[in-house]
Amino acid sequence: MFSFTFLGEKSIGENILAAIGIRFPVMVISMILFIISAFIGHKYIENYGAKVGRNILEVEND
């Protein structure tokens, strides 16, 4: 969400990362967080939030 929501010329994610001093492309950080969330969703499959996340991941991979 933060990668695609713009505030001026920069996305909200870029503004947040600049404020805390991180200089990585927002898409790289978004992909890293997505991979981590997919791993957690598969590891804790009994959790309701993990089930929803797994279903979203399966829809995106189709």
C-alpha positions, 0 to 999 in steps of 0.5 A, a space after each residue: 500500500 505504501 509503495 503505490 500511495 503518493 503524497 506529492 512526488 514521493 510515495 508514502 513509503 519513500 517519505 517514511 524510509 527517508 525520515 528514518 534514514 533508509 536508502 533502499 528502493 521501496 519496491 525491494 523492501 516491499 518484496 522482502 516484506 511480502 516474502 517474509 509474510 508468505 513464509 510466516 503464513 505457511 509456517 503458522 497455517 492454523 492461525 486465521 490471519 495466516 489462512 487469509 494471507 495464504 489464500 491471498 498469496 494463492 490468488 496472486 500466484 494464479 
